[in-house]
Amino acid sequence: MCNQSPKTGVSLDDFSEEIILNKNENSIKSLLLQVAEECKRLGKPVTLRFAGGWVRDKLLGIESHDLDVVVDTMSGYDFAMHLSAYLRKDMGSLTKFPHIAKIERNPEKSKHLETATTRIMDFGIDFVNLRSEKYSSDSRIPIIEFGTPEEDALRRDCTINALFYNLHTSQIEDFTKRGLKDIKLKKIVTPLKPYSTFEDDPLRILRCIRFASRFGFKIDSEVKLAMMHPEIKKSLLIKISKERIGVELEKMLKGPDPYSSLILIHELGLYENIFATEILGKPKNNMKMILPVLELVKWIMYDQSKDKLTNTINNNSKNELENESQNKLNQNLNITYLSKYSLTEILKHIQTHPFKAYMSLLGETKNNIIPWLLCILIPWKNQTIKIKKVDTQCSAIIVRDALKMSNIITHIIEDSFTYFQDAQKISHECMNGNVNRLSLGLFIRLVKKNWPFAIFLGLIDDIITLYLSNIDTLMSNQNEIEIIYKNLLDQIHQENLQNVYSIQPLINGHVLSETLGLKGPQIGIAIEQIIRWQLENPKGTKEQCLKQITL
């Protein structure tokens, strides 16, 4: 994995309200219009539109291979069946008959409507009918009815996602009357009043945050105020499943700018609605550490030569607010201490970070979310509860129960928060020359394969702890901690210990029993001696090792 650079601030210098289709898009459009003509001939006239994300992305100059086709007079599945029947008679330029799958309605997974999906010319295509939605006060699962294009547009999360491309007229349709304008303004605005939009479906809060950070757009001040409303935040906990929250968060962390997403979550006061459970309550550590931790992790994870986010929050957090709401927002946002805790000036003077040459240790793309999870969960450090008589890290419980993420991610978080202080201890001992190959190997075998994340968290915690408690010391020793951790990583690699957690003993239990007559617990003790000897003697032989066993 290379350091990622945030894909923010989409250029709109050449913005055009006209969409130009590429060759494959034109072919798909032509095919769908032919099917629409066939439906008309059968007495079932239909109007087809491309909707949502594809329209938005095309206007932003981003190629998209996902098409949502909305139908006005029949269900998406019924139209897909007409498409299938048409292709059975005339495949045209298609070389392979597309399989059409029916996706049943599943409200718990945010599938409120029966849809059909297929793949044509490397495009994933979903078919669905235009719809209107009505919500009850205690559920985000709506009552669905056929709707008009305007009703369909108004039910969406934000105006930039509510645009249509009419296949028959080749025109963009903006039924909210401000979707195109908001793209030009780089603004996230809801089609209806924000409170109503979020009350109906609070998951839209997280979606708006994700799109704002993905495109570098600003969230409208009235929208922010609605996001911070106590009743809306309460609805987020009541109406939305933990799985859906986890899915949206994971999309943010895998996106181009996790930093901005997490900053928004924190500043909008949503931390306890996402990174907490009823059993755990609030973290004991100071929440003020979150902002400098995020800034520090951004410095590590983003390619600094391309990073254009430095000081973004400091410079823009107030400028983006409209005058009429500025005072009210300042009372609600947690920004009063932001400039005081900025690490920007300190980080400018540090040449590099310890992981610069070892970013692959933090995982490839699929694991890129771990450093961001570690930093946002740091207020939960050194907090455990007993589960089945075993001390379990609160941070891991949040990942497992509040975010419903995978067991793999949960175990990485558990190990990192369990052993980061061991990583801190050995890094300082290593710098003082008090560490040898054996002690390094035993540390890695203790933490096992997640040792790089424990070291990463140890580094972050060391810097932030010093920063919040003694900034003068950090200012006068800006590179000291970086050198300490770089020295640790260098030595681990020089000793070729990266995978030592998986080494097997040169002599197994059967041989120990046959050769030395060892039994039961004696074999376990002997194997531990063998591993320690192997760590000290990486080129040693079985015969040499056997002579060292003492019981």
C-alpha positions as CSV (number, residue, x, y, z in Angstrom):
1,M,0.0,0.0,0.0
2,C,1.3,3.4,-0.9
3,N,0.4,6.5,1.1
4,Q,-3.0,7.7,-0.2
5,S,-3.7,11.3,-1.3
6,P,-7.2,12.7,-0.7
7,K,-9.2,13.1,-3.8
8,T,-10.9,16.3,-2.7
9,G,-11.7,19.5,-4.4
10,V,-13.1,18.1,-7.7
11,S,-12.3,20.6,-10.4
12,L,-15.3,22.2,-12.0
13,D,-13.4,24.7,-14.2
14,D,-14.9,23.0,-17.3
15,F,-18.3,22.2,-15.8
16,S,-21.0,21.6,-18.3
17,E,-24.6,20.8,-17.8
18,E,-24.5,18.5,-20.9
19,I,-23.6,14.8,-20.5
20,I,-21.7,13.2,-23.3
21,L,-22.0,9.4,-23.4
22,N,-19.1,7.1,-24.3
23,K,-19.4,4.3,-26.9
24,N,-20.7,1.7,-24.5
25,E,-23.0,4.0,-22.7
26,N,-24.5,5.0,-26.1
27,S,-24.9,1.3,-27.0
28,I,-26.7,0.6,-23.7
29,K,-28.9,3.7,-24.1
30,S,-29.9,2.5,-27.7
31,L,-30.7,-1.0,-26.5
32,L,-32.9,0.3,-23.6
33,L,-34.7,2.6,-26.0
34,Q,-35.4,-0.2,-28.4
35,V,-36.9,-2.2,-25.5
36,A,-39.0,0.9,-24.5
37,E,-40.3,1.0,-28.1
38,E,-41.2,-2.7,-27.9
39,C,-43.1,-2.0,-24.6
40,K,-45.0,0.8,-26.3
41,R,-45.9,-1.5,-29.2
42,L,-47.3,-3.9,-26.6
43,G,-49.4,-1.1,-25.0
44,K,-47.1,-0.6,-22.1
45,P,-45.5,2.8,-22.8
46,V,-42.5,3.6,-20.5
47,T,-40.1,6.5,-19.9
48,L,-36.6,5.5,-18.9
49,R,-34.0,7.6,-17.0
50,F,-30.5,7.1,-15.6
51,A,-30.5,8.3,-12.0
52,G,-28.4,9.3,-9.1
53,G,-24.7,8.6,-8.8
54,W,-24.0,8.0,-12.5
55,V,-25.5,11.4,-13.5
56,R,-23.5,13.1,-10.7
57,D,-20.3,11.4,-11.6
58,K,-20.6,12.2,-15.3
59,L,-21.1,15.9,-14.5
60,L,-18.0,15.8,-12.3
61,G,-16.0,14.2,-15.0
62,I,-15.7,10.9,-13.2
63,E,-16.3,7.7,-15.2
64,S,-18.8,5.3,-13.6
65,H,-19.7,1.8,-14.5
66,D,-22.8,1.5,-12.3
67,L,-26.1,2.5,-13.9
68,D,-29.4,2.9,-12.1
69,V,-32.3,2.8,-14.6
70,V,-35.6,4.2,-13.2
71,V,-38.9,3.2,-14.9
72,D,-42.1,5.2,-14.5
73,T,-45.0,2.8,-15.4
74,M,-43.9,-0.7,-14.3
75,S,-41.5,-2.3,-11.8
76,G,-37.8,-2.5,-12.6
77,Y,-38.0,-6.2,-12.6
78,D,-40.9,-6.2,-15.2
79,F,-38.9,-4.0,-17.5
80,A,-35.9,-6.2,-17.1
81,M,-38.0,-9.1,-18.2
82,H,-39.0,-7.2,-21.3
83,L,-35.3,-6.6,-21.9
84,S,-34.6,-10.3,-21.6
85,A,-37.4,-11.2,-24.0
86,Y,-36.1,-8.6,-26.5
87,L,-32.5,-10.0,-26.3
88,R,-33.7,-13.5,-26.9
89,K,-35.0,-12.3,-30.3
90,D,-32.1,-9.9,-31.1
91,M,-28.8,-9.9,-29.3
92,G,-27.5,-7.1,-31.5
93,S,-23.8,-6.4,-30.8
94,L,-23.8,-8.3,-27.5
95,T,-21.7,-11.4,-27.5
96,K,-23.0,-12.9,-24.3
97,F,-26.6,-13.1,-23.1
98,P,-26.8,-11.1,-19.8
99,H,-28.1,-12.9,-16.7
100,I,-30.8,-10.9,-15.0
101,A,-31.1,-11.4,-11.3
102,K,-34.1,-10.5,-9.1
103,I,-33.2,-8.8,-5.8
104,E,-36.1,-9.2,-3.4
105,R,-37.2,-6.5,-1.1
106,N,-35.2,-6.5,2.1
107,P,-35.8,-3.4,4.2
108,E,-33.3,-4.4,6.9
109,K,-30.5,-4.2,4.3
110,S,-31.9,-0.9,2.9
111,K,-33.5,-2.7,-0.1
112,H,-36.9,-1.2,0.2
113,L,-38.1,-2.2,-3.3
114,E,-37.8,-5.2,-5.5
115,T,-35.2,-4.6,-8.2
116,A,-33.5,-6.4,-11.0
117,T,-29.8,-6.3,-11.8
118,T,-27.7,-7.4,-14.7
119,R,-24.3,-6.7,-16.4
120,I,-23.9,-5.4,-19.9
121,M,-20.7,-4.3,-21.6
122,D,-18.9,-4.2,-18.2
123,F,-21.6,-2.0,-16.7
124,G,-23.5,-3.1,-13.6
125,I,-27.2,-2.1,-14.3
126,D,-30.0,-1.9,-11.7
127,F,-33.6,-1.5,-12.7
128,V,-36.1,0.1,-10.4
129,N,-39.4,2.0,-10.6
130,L,-39.8,5.7,-9.6
131,R,-41.2,5.8,-6.1
132,S,-42.5,7.9,-3.3
133,E,-41.8,7.1,0.4
134,K,-43.7,7.7,3.6
135,Y,-42.1,7.1,7.0
136,S,-43.4,6.4,10.5
137,S,-41.8,8.2,13.4
138,D,-40.1,5.1,14.8
139,S,-38.8,3.4,11.7
140,R,-36.6,4.1,8.7
141,I,-38.4,1.5,6.6
142,P,-40.8,3.5,4.4
143,I,-44.2,2.7,2.9
144,I,-43.3,2.5,-0.9
145,E,-45.6,3.6,-3.7
146,F,-45.1,4.3,-7.4
147,G,-44.1,8.0,-7.7
148,T,-43.4,10.8,-10.1
149,P,-39.9,11.8,-11.0
150,E,-40.2,14.8,-8.7
151,E,-41.3,12.6,-5.8
152,D,-38.4,10.2,-6.5
153,A,-35.9,13.1,-6.5
154,L,-37.2,14.7,-3.3
155,R,-36.9,11.4,-1.4
156,R,-33.1,11.2,-2.0
157,D,-30.4,12.1,0.5
158,C,-28.9,15.2,-1.2
159,T,-29.6,17.2,-4.3
160,I,-26.4,16.2,-6.2
161,N,-27.8,12.6,-6.1
162,A,-31.2,13.6,-7.2
163,L,-30.5,14.3,-10.9
164,F,-31.9,12.3,-13.8
165,Y,-30.7,11.8,-17.4
166,N,-33.7,11.2,-19.6
167,L,-32.8,8.6,-22.3
168,H,-35.6,9.8,-24.7
169,T,-34.6,13.5,-24.7
170,S,-30.9,13.2,-23.8
171,Q,-31.5,16.0,-21.2
172,I,-30.6,16.3,-17.6
173,E,-33.7,16.7,-15.4
174,D,-33.3,18.6,-12.1
175,F,-36.6,18.2,-10.3
176,T,-35.2,19.6,-7.0
177,K,-34.3,22.8,-9.0
178,R,-31.0,23.0,-7.3
179,G,-29.0,19.8,-8.0
180,L,-26.9,21.4,-10.8
181,K,-26.5,24.6,-8.8
182,D,-25.2,22.7,-5.8
183,I,-22.7,20.8,-7.9
184,K,-21.4,24.1,-9.2
185,L,-21.3,25.4,-5.6
186,K,-19.7,22.2,-4.3
187,K,-22.3,22.0,-1.7
188,I,-24.2,19.2,0.1
189,V,-27.9,20.2,0.5
190,T,-30.9,18.0,1.1
191,P,-33.8,18.1,-1.4
192,L,-36.4,18.7,1.4
193,K,-35.9,20.5,4.7
194,P,-32.9,18.8,6.4
195,Y,-34.7,17.9,9.6
196,S,-37.4,16.1,7.6
197,T,-34.9,14.3,5.4
198,F,-32.9,13.0,8.4
199,E,-36.0,12.3,10.5
200,D,-37.3,10.0,7.8
201,D,-34.0,8.2,7.4
202,P,-31.1,9.2,9.7
203,L,-28.6,7.1,7.7
204,R,-28.7,10.0,5.2
205,I,-26.6,11.9,7.7
206,L,-23.7,9.5,7.2
207,R,-24.2,9.4,3.4
208,C,-24.0,13.2,3.2
209,I,-20.8,13.2,5.3
210,R,-19.4,10.5,2.9
211,F,-20.2,12.5,-0.2
212,A,-18.9,15.7,1.3
213,S,-15.5,14.1,2.0
214,R,-15.4,12.2,-1.2
215,F,-15.8,15.2,-3.4
216,G,-14.4,17.9,-1.2
217,F,-17.9,19.6,-1.0
218,K,-19.1,21.7,1.9
219,I,-22.2,20.7,3.9
220,D,-24.8,23.4,4.0
221,S,-25.0,25.1,7.5
222,E,-28.7,24.4,7.9
223,V,-28.0,20.7,7.1
224,K,-25.3,20.7,9.7
225,L,-27.6,22.1,12.3
226,A,-30.2,19.4,11.5
227,M,-27.5,16.7,11.8
228,M,-26.6,18.0,15.3
229,H,-30.2,18.1,16.5
230,P,-30.7,15.8,19.6
231,E,-33.8,14.2,18.2
232,I,-32.1,13.4,14.9
233,K,-29.1,11.9,16.7
234,K,-31.4,9.9,18.8
235,S,-33.2,8.6,15.7
236,L,-29.8,7.5,14.3
237,L,-29.5,5.1,17.3
238,I,-33.2,4.0,17.2
239,K,-33.9,3.6,13.5
240,I,-30.6,2.5,12.0
241,S,-29.1,-0.9,12.3
242,K,-25.5,-1.2,13.5
243,E,-24.7,-3.0,10.3
244,R,-25.8,-0.1,8.1
245,I,-23.8,2.4,10.2
246,G,-20.8,0.1,9.9
247,V,-21.2,-0.2,6.1
248,E,-21.3,3.6,5.7
249,L,-18.3,4.1,8.0
250,E,-16.3,1.5,6.1
251,K,-17.1,3.2,2.8
252,M,-15.8,6.5,4.3
253,L,-12.6,4.9,5.6
254,K,-12.0,3.2,2.2
255,G,-12.7,6.4,0.4
256,P,-10.3,9.0,-0.8
257,D,-10.4,11.2,2.3
258,P,-11.1,9.4,5.6
259,Y,-9.7,12.3,7.5
260,S,-12.4,14.8,6.5
261,S,-15.2,12.2,7.2
262,L,-13.9,11.6,10.7
263,I,-13.4,15.3,11.4
264,L,-17.0,15.9,10.4
265,I,-18.3,13.1,12.6
266,H,-16.4,14.5,15.5
267,E,-17.3,18.2,15.0
268,L,-21.0,17.4,14.4
269,G,-21.1,15.6,17.8
270,L,-21.8,12.2,16.3
271,Y,-19.0,10.3,18.0
272,E,-21.1,8.8,20.8
273,N,-23.8,7.9,18.3
274,I,-21.4,5.8,16.2
275,F,-18.4,4.8,18.4
276,A,-20.2,3.7,21.6
277,T,-22.6,1.2,23.0
278,E,-25.2,1.3,25.8
279,I,-23.1,-1.1,27.9
280,L,-19.9,0.9,27.5
281,G,-21.2,4.4,27.9
282,K,-18.7,7.2,27.2
283,P,-14.9,6.8,26.9
284,K,-12.9,7.9,30.0
285,N,-10.2,9.6,28.1
286,N,-10.3,13.2,27.0
287,M,-12.2,13.5,23.7
288,K,-10.0,16.6,22.8
289,M,-7.3,14.2,21.8
290,I,-9.3,13.1,18.7
291,L,-8.5,16.2,16.5
292,P,-4.7,16.1,17.0
293,V,-4.7,12.3,16.5
294,L,-6.6,12.7,13.3
295,E,-4.1,15.3,12.1
296,L,-1.2,13.1,13.0
297,V,-2.6,10.0,11.2
298,K,-3.4,12.1,8.2
299,W,0.2,13.2,8.1
300,I,1.3,9.5,8.1
301,M,-1.3,8.1,5.7
302,Y,-1.4,10.8,3.1
303,D,1.3,11.4,0.5
304,Q,2.6,14.7,1.8
305,S,3.9,15.8,-1.6
306,K,0.3,15.7,-2.8
307,D,-1.6,16.5,0.4
308,K,-3.6,19.6,0.0
309,L,-5.6,19.3,3.2
310,T,-3.1,20.9,5.6
311,N,-5.0,23.6,7.5
312,T,-8.2,22.8,5.7
313,I,-10.2,22.6,8.9
314,N,-8.4,25.6,10.5
315,N,-9.0,27.8,7.5
316,N,-12.4,26.8,6.3
317,S,-14.4,25.5,9.2
318,K,-15.8,29.0,9.8
319,N,-15.7,30.4,6.3
320,E,-18.0,27.8,5.0
321,L,-20.8,28.8,7.4
322,E,-23.4,31.2,6.3
323,N,-23.7,34.4,8.5
324,E,-27.2,33.7,9.7
325,S,-26.2,30.4,11.3
326,Q,-22.6,31.0,12.2
327,N,-23.1,32.0,15.9
328,K,-25.5,29.0,16.5
329,L,-23.1,26.6,14.9
330,N,-20.1,27.9,16.9
331,Q,-22.0,27.1,20.0
332,N,-22.6,23.5,18.9
333,L,-19.5,22.5,17.0
334,N,-16.5,21.3,19.0
335,I,-14.1,23.7,17.4
336,T,-13.2,26.1,20.2
337,Y,-9.9,24.3,20.9
338,L,-9.0,23.2,17.4
339,S,-6.3,25.8,16.6
340,K,-4.7,25.3,20.1
341,Y,-4.2,21.6,19.4
342,S,-3.1,21.8,15.8
343,L,0.0,19.8,15.1
344,T,0.6,21.4,11.7
345,E,3.5,23.5,12.7
346,I,5.3,20.7,14.5
347,L,4.8,18.2,11.7
348,K,6.2,20.6,9.2
349,H,9.6,20.3,10.8
350,I,9.7,16.5,10.8
351,Q,11.4,15.1,7.8
352,T,9.5,11.8,7.6
353,H,7.6,9.3,9.8
354,P,8.8,5.9,11.0
355,F,6.5,3.9,8.7
356,K,7.6,5.8,5.5
357,A,9.6,2.8,4.3
358,Y,7.3,0.3,5.8
359,M,3.8,1.3,4.8
360,S,3.1,-2.2,3.5
361,L,3.1,-3.4,7.1
362,L,-0.1,-1.5,7.7
363,G,-1.8,-3.6,5.0
364,E,-2.9,-3.3,1.4
365,T,-6.0,-1.5,0.3
366,K,-8.4,-3.8,2.1
367,N,-6.7,-3.0,5.4
368,N,-6.2,0.7,4.9
369,I,-9.1,1.4,7.3
370,I,-7.2,0.0,10.3
371,P,-5.0,3.1,11.1
372,W,-8.1,5.3,10.9
373,L,-10.1,3.1,13.2
374,L,-7.2,3.0,15.7
375,C,-7.0,6.8,15.8
376,I,-10.7,7.4,16.2
377,L,-10.9,4.8,18.9
378,I,-8.0,6.1,20.9
379,P,-10.2,7.7,23.6
380,W,-11.1,4.1,24.5
381,K,-7.4,3.1,25.2
382,N,-6.7,1.2,28.5
383,Q,-10.4,0.5,29.0
384,T,-11.6,-3.1,29.2
385,I,-14.6,-5.1,30.4
386,K,-14.9,-8.7,31.3
387,I,-16.7,-10.9,28.9
388,K,-16.9,-14.6,30.0
389,K,-14.2,-13.8,32.6
390,V,-11.8,-12.5,29.9
391,D,-10.7,-8.8,29.8
392,T,-11.8,-7.5,26.4
393,Q,-10.8,-4.1,25.0
394,C,-13.7,-1.6,24.8
395,S,-12.4,-0.5,21.4
396,A,-12.8,-4.0,20.0
397,I,-16.4,-4.3,21.4
398,I,-17.3,-1.1,19.6
399,V,-15.9,-2.5,16.3
400,R,-17.7,-5.8,16.8
401,D,-21.0,-4.6,18.3
402,A,-21.5,-1.0,17.4
403,L,-20.1,-1.2,13.9
404,K,-20.7,-4.9,13.2
405,M,-17.4,-5.2,11.3
406,S,-15.6,-8.4,10.6
407,N,-13.9,-10.7,13.1
408,I,-10.6,-10.0,11.3
409,I,-10.9,-6.2,11.9
410,T,-12.1,-6.8,15.5
411,H,-9.1,-9.0,16.3
412,I,-6.7,-6.4,14.9
413,I,-8.2,-3.7,17.0
414,E,-8.2,-6.0,20.1
415,D,-4.5,-6.9,19.7
416,S,-3.4,-3.3,18.9
417,F,-5.0,-1.9,22.1
418,T,-3.9,-4.8,24.2
419,Y,-0.2,-4.6,23.2
420,F,0.5,-1.0,22.2
421,Q,2.1,-0.3,25.5
422,D,4.4,-3.3,25.0
423,A,5.4,-1.8,21.7
424,Q,6.1,1.6,23.4
425,K,8.3,-0.2,26.0
426,I,10.3,-2.2,23.5
427,S,10.8,0.8,21.2
428,H,12.4,2.9,23.9
429,E,14.5,-0.1,25.1
430,C,15.6,-0.6,21.5
431,M,16.8,3.0,21.3
432,N,18.8,2.6,24.5
433,G,20.5,-0.5,23.1
434,N,18.8,-2.8,25.6
435,V,17.0,-5.0,23.0
436,N,18.4,-8.1,21.2
437,R,17.0,-10.4,18.6
438,L,15.4,-12.6,21.3
439,S,13.5,-9.8,22.9
440,L,12.3,-8.5,19.6
441,G,11.2,-11.9,18.4
442,L,9.4,-12.6,21.7
443,F,7.5,-9.3,21.3
444,I,6.4,-10.2,17.8
445,R,5.4,-13.7,18.8
446,L,3.4,-12.2,21.7
447,V,1.4,-9.9,19.4
448,K,1.5,-12.3,16.4
449,K,0.7,-11.0,12.9
450,N,-0.9,-7.7,14.2
451,W,2.4,-6.4,15.6
452,P,2.7,-3.6,13.1
453,F,-0.6,-2.1,14.2
454,A,0.4,-2.3,17.9
455,I,3.6,-0.3,17.0
456,F,1.6,2.2,15.0
457,L,-0.8,2.8,17.9
458,G,2.1,3.0,20.3
459,L,3.7,5.7,18.1
460,I,0.5,7.7,17.8
461,D,-0.2,7.5,21.6
462,D,3.4,8.4,22.5
463,I,3.3,11.6,20.3
464,I,-0.2,12.7,21.4
465,T,0.4,12.0,25.1
466,L,3.5,14.2,25.0
467,Y,1.8,16.8,22.9
468,L,-1.2,17.2,25.2
469,S,0.9,17.1,28.4
470,N,4.2,18.8,27.5
471,I,4.1,20.6,24.2
472,D,7.4,22.4,24.9
473,T,9.2,19.1,25.2
474,L,7.7,17.9,21.9
475,M,8.7,21.1,20.2
476,S,12.3,20.8,21.3
477,N,12.5,17.1,20.5
478,Q,10.4,17.0,17.3
479,N,12.2,14.1,15.7
480,E,13.1,12.0,18.8
481,I,10.0,9.8,18.9
482,E,10.1,9.3,15.1
483,I,13.7,8.1,15.4
484,I,12.9,5.8,18.3
485,Y,10.2,4.0,16.3
486,K,12.1,4.0,13.0
487,N,15.0,2.4,14.8
488,L,12.6,-0.3,16.1
489,L,11.2,-1.1,12.7
490,D,14.7,-1.0,11.1
491,Q,16.0,-3.5,13.6
492,I,13.0,-5.9,13.1
493,H,13.7,-5.9,9.4
494,Q,17.5,-6.2,9.7
495,E,17.0,-9.2,11.9
496,N,14.3,-10.6,9.4
497,L,11.8,-11.0,12.2
498,Q,8.7,-9.7,10.4
499,N,7.1,-13.2,10.2
500,V,8.7,-14.8,13.3
501,Y,5.3,-15.3,14.9
502,S,4.7,-18.2,12.5
503,I,8.0,-20.1,12.9
504,Q,7.8,-23.7,14.0
505,P,10.2,-25.3,16.5
506,L,13.1,-27.2,14.9
507,I,12.2,-30.2,17.0
508,N,8.6,-31.3,17.4
509,G,6.9,-32.9,20.4
510,H,7.1,-36.4,19.0
511,V,10.9,-36.2,18.5
512,L,11.3,-34.8,22.1
513,S,9.3,-37.7,23.5
514,E,11.2,-40.3,21.5
515,T,14.6,-38.8,22.0
516,L,14.6,-37.4,25.5
517,G,11.6,-39.2,27.0
518,L,9.7,-36.0,27.7
519,K,6.0,-36.2,28.5
520,G,3.1,-33.8,29.0
521,P,4.0,-30.4,30.4
522,Q,7.7,-31.1,29.9
523,I,7.2,-31.0,26.1
524,G,5.6,-27.6,26.3
525,I,8.5,-26.2,28.3
526,A,11.1,-27.7,26.0
527,I,9.4,-26.3,22.9
528,E,9.5,-22.8,24.5
529,Q,13.2,-23.3,25.1
530,I,13.6,-24.4,21.4
531,I,11.9,-21.3,20.1
532,R,14.0,-19.0,22.3
533,W,17.1,-20.8,21.1
534,Q,16.0,-20.4,17.5
535,L,15.5,-16.7,17.9
536,E,19.0,-16.3,19.3
537,N,20.5,-18.7,16.7
538,P,18.6,-18.2,13.4
539,K,21.2,-20.4,11.5
540,G,21.3,-23.2,14.2
541,T,20.7,-26.8,13.4
542,K,18.5,-29.4,15.0
543,E,21.5,-31.2,16.5
544,Q,22.8,-28.0,18.1
545,C,19.4,-27.2,19.4
546,L,18.8,-30.6,21.0
547,K,22.0,-30.2,23.1
548,Q,20.6,-27.0,24.6
549,I,17.4,-28.4,26.0
550,T,17.6,-28.5,29.8
551,L,14.8,-29.6,32.1
